[in-house]
């Protein structure tokens, strides 16, 4: 999940409402996609891999506003203070440590990173230094240096490698994007990364690209920004399978805080109906016995 300051005016209440609905759906939600990136505020991803792959069912991203992670500045400092400087730092490892900390200290409370830790979900931050957590790490290193202690080493390529290895284990890939910007391109460049490893380095890796894509973003293409670039542009870069080869994509030009609550509410309604139907069938089966 990625959370960033808004580029257009939307009320805080609607954002919090959208996040609240989304968070309540997470334990029950499964969709045929492998990743989600979010630019304005919220996003998620799922995965349809079989149990034998042992890959978490969701991959999330988070960038800004520790409020949504349920973490205060003081708590972030505690997590960083406990970090072994001999272990290289990266975003998904740090978010895992934060989730573990919250699971121990915030029992009975909700938190995105807490839930991610409990469900074994990796949380990536593509532009880590452009975040409050990134500034926390920078300040922690300055304090360590002034005290004559070893600074923490941050390597974003560990995120890239872990993300790529996770996707390589899947049979087919899909992406559900809310917003755009850095997180969108970071996740979509998986295809070119694998292709370059094969062509330049001679690695024996399958040339995977996204087969399915759905994005919700109000950014029009004529502004020329990355957030508004259509899937046809991404296909030309080798990030997606062309429609002629089976690729299927949809684009919805809508504010994320309008589109996401509607989607999640519809999913919850459908899950509720399916749950009721399953219960009714089970009761009928028991009655026959």
PELIN-V538018 format. One line per field, one symbol per residue. burial: I if it has 24 or more other C-alpha atoms within 12 Angstrom, else O. A space follows every 50 residues. Layout:
burial: ???
//
This chain:
burial: IIIIIIOOOOOOOOIOIIIOIIIOIIOOIIIIIIIIIIIIIIIIIIIIIO OOOOIIIIIIIIIIIIOIIIIOOOIIIOIIIOIOOOOOIIIIIIIIIIII IIIOOOOOOIIIIIIIIIIIIIIIIIIIOOOIIIOIIOOIIOOOOOOOOO IIIIOIOOIIOIIIOIIIIIIIIIIIIIIIIIIIIIIIIIIIIIIOOOOO OOOOOIIIIIIIIIIIIIIOOOOOOIIIIIIOOIIOIIIIIOOOOOIOIO IIIOIIIIIIIOIIIOIIOOOOOOOOOOOOOOOOOOOOO
//
